[in-house]
Amino acid sequence: MARIRVTKEFAFETAHALWNYDGPCRNVHGHSYKLFVTLIGEPMKNSDHPKNGMVIDFGDLKRTVNREVVDVFDHSVIISDMVDRAKLENMEQMFSNVIVVGYQPTCENMVADIAYRIIPHLPPETSLHSLRLYETARSYAEWFADDNK
């Protein structure tokens, strides 16, 4: 049987600030993120099943990633929990969707977080192969399952 990789692209707008960073990204700023989600699996071989020939229905993948990632991060401000509590409270007063995370919200850490948000919700006959998260048109971070076993 052939194992096939399928990929779907997603987009969301998110702001962040990098705590204790020594450059301009220490200030709140936003990005138009593009996320490429690649799953791997064997296409279904059951002519009586409506998903025959599919690794996963792209609509099912879309619903999962939108619910677990896009709907969470879109139009949010992501801030590290290392930031002083008073500053976090000010952020929460200024913005209605502040996400406080246990990591520095770099593209590298965000793509790892996204992987662990998606994995538990995938059908058992598929697995997450890789993610590619573009922070800008020419800068991205990648996560590969083989590197994280």
C-alpha positions in Angstrom: 0.0 0.0 0.0 1.1 3.5 -0.7 1.5 6.1 2.0 0.5 9.5 0.8 1.1 13.0 2.2 -1.7 15.6 1.9 -1.3 19.3 2.7 -3.8 22.0 3.4 -3.0 25.7 3.7 -4.4 28.0 6.4 -4.0 31.7 7.2 -4.5 33.9 10.3 -3.6 37.3 11.6 -1.8 37.4 15.0 0.1 39.9 17.0 2.9 39.1 19.5 5.7 40.6 21.4 9.0 39.0 22.4 9.8 39.3 26.0 13.3 40.5 26.8 14.3 40.6 23.1 17.0 43.0 22.0 15.4 44.2 18.8 12.2 45.8 17.6 10.2 42.6 17.9 10.1 43.3 21.7 7.2 45.6 20.8 3.7 44.4 20.0 3.5 43.8 16.2 1.5 41.6 13.9 2.0 39.1 11.1 -0.2 37.5 8.4 0.7 33.9 9.2 0.4 31.1 6.7 0.3 27.5 8.0 0.8 24.4 5.9 -0.4 21.2 7.6 0.8 17.9 6.0 -0.7 14.6 7.1 0.5 11.2 6.0 -1.5 8.0 5.7 -2.8 5.4 3.3 -5.8 6.3 1.1 -8.9 4.4 2.2 -9.6 1.4 0.1 -13.3 0.7 0.5 -15.5 1.4 -2.5 -18.6 1.4 -0.3 -17.3 4.2 1.9 -17.8 7.9 0.9 -14.2 8.7 1.8 -12.8 6.0 -0.5 -9.5 7.0 -2.0 -8.8 9.7 0.7 -6.1 9.9 3.3 -8.4 12.4 5.0 -11.3 14.6 3.8 -9.9 18.1 3.4 -13.1 19.4 4.9 -12.5 17.4 8.1 -8.9 18.6 8.3 -10.1 22.2 7.8 -12.6 21.9 10.6 -10.0 20.5 13.0 -7.3 23.1 12.2 -9.7 26.0 12.3 -11.1 24.9 15.6 -7.8 24.1 17.3 -5.5 26.8 15.8 -7.0 29.4 13.5 -10.1 30.3 15.6 -7.8 30.5 18.7 -4.9 32.6 17.3 -6.7 34.7 14.7 -6.8 38.4 15.7 -5.2 37.6 19.0 -2.1 39.0 20.9 0.3 36.2 22.1 2.4 37.1 25.1 4.8 35.0 27.1 3.9 34.3 30.7 7.5 35.6 31.6 6.2 39.1 31.2 5.6 41.0 34.4 2.1 40.4 35.7 1.1 44.1 35.8 2.1 44.4 32.1 0.0 41.3 31.3 -3.0 42.9 33.1 -2.5 46.1 31.0 -2.4 44.0 27.8 -5.6 42.2 28.9 -7.3 45.5 29.5 -6.2 46.9 26.1 -7.0 43.8 23.9 -9.9 41.5 24.1 -8.1 38.4 22.9 -4.8 38.0 24.7 -3.3 34.5 24.8 -0.7 34.0 27.5 1.6 31.1 26.7 4.3 29.3 28.6 7.0 30.0 25.9 8.5 32.9 24.0 6.0 33.4 21.1 8.6 33.0 18.3 7.6 31.4 15.0 9.7 28.4 16.1 7.8 27.9 19.4 4.4 28.6 17.8 4.8 25.9 15.2 5.6 23.4 17.9 2.6 24.5 20.0 0.4 24.2 16.9 1.6 20.6 16.3 0.6 19.6 19.8 -2.8 21.3 19.5 -3.6 19.4 16.3 -2.2 15.9 17.0 -4.8 14.7 19.5 -7.6 15.5 17.1 -6.4 13.6 14.0 -8.1 10.4 12.9 -6.2 7.3 14.0 -5.4 6.2 10.5 -3.5 9.4 9.8 -0.6 11.2 11.5 0.9 14.7 11.4 3.9 14.6 9.1 4.9 18.2 9.2 4.0 21.8 9.6 5.4 24.9 8.0 4.5 28.3 9.6 5.3 31.4 7.6 5.7 34.5 9.7 6.5 36.6 6.7 6.6 35.9 3.0 10.2 34.8 3.2 10.6 33.5 6.8 9.2 30.3 8.2 9.7 27.6 10.8 9.1 23.9 10.2 8.1 21.0 12.5 8.6 17.4 11.4 7.2 14.4 13.3 10.4 12.4 12.6 12.4 15.0 14.4 10.1 15.0 17.5 9.7 11.3 18.3 
